[in-house]
Amino acid sequence: MRDWAKARRERTHHLIELGGLVQKAGLVDLTDDDRATLLGAFLDIAGQLREGRNTTSGDLKTRWRRAGLHAFDRDREHDRTTGRRDHD
């Protein structure tokens, strides 16, 4: 496979995974799949991280990471106890 094709496939896979995180967080349903609202929220998050509003960006990332890791752990535990692999 050519290098550019491999890179494109990897990028596509990465973007699909990121979209899955948006879905997993419930943001698609909570915003009625309004892409402008989602983009605005992401821009606000990026601004918070850049500007360090209200708290340092490191604190925000640490808090968000911890919450994400707990969500992944809950899904793994759910999969283990139910034998399921879907998270809808």
N, C-alpha and C positions, 0 to 999 in steps of 0.2 A: 504494500500500500504506500502511496506517495506520502511524503511528510506533511504536505499541506492538507491532504485528505484526513490523515490521522489527527492532526491538530484541530481541524474543523469538527471531527466527530467527538473529540474530547471536550471541546468547548460546548458543543450542543448538549452533551451528556451533563456537563456542569450546570448549564442554564436550566435544564429540565429538573435537576435536583433542587436548584434554588426555587423554582416555581413550586415544587412539591413542598418546600418548607413554608411558603406563603399559604398554601392550601392546608397544611398540617396545623398551622397556627390558627386556622379558622378565619383568616382575614378576607378570603374570597366571599364567604357567606356574610360576614359582619359588615362588609362594604357593598353588598349586593353586586359584587363583581365589577365595581366601578374603578376602572384603571386609573383615572385621574386622582381619585381619593387615595388609592394605594401609593401612587407615585408621590403625592403630597406628603403622605405619612413617612415614606422612605426618605424624602428630602428633609423632613423635619428631624428624623433620627440622625441623618448625616450632619445636619447643622448642629445638633446637640453634641455630637462627637467632636466636631471641629471646634466649636466655641466653648465647650465645657460648661454649658448653662446649668445652674443649680447644683451641679455636682461635677466631679471630674470625669472626663471621658473614660478613664480607666475604671472608675467605680461603676459606670453604666455598663461597660462591656463585661465586667466581672459579674454583675447582677444578672445581665441577660444570658451570659454563658451558663451560669449556674442553673437558671430556669430551663434553658434548653437541654442541658444534660439531664436534669430531672425528668423532663418530658420524654427524652429518648429512653431513659431507664424504665419509666412506666410502660412504654410501648414494648420494650424487650420483656419485661415481667409479664405483661398481658399475653404476648406471643408464647412465652414459656408455659404459662398456666392453661391457655386455651388451645394451643397448637395452631393458632391462626397466624397469618402473615400480613393481613391487610389492616389498615388503620383508618377506615372510613367511619 
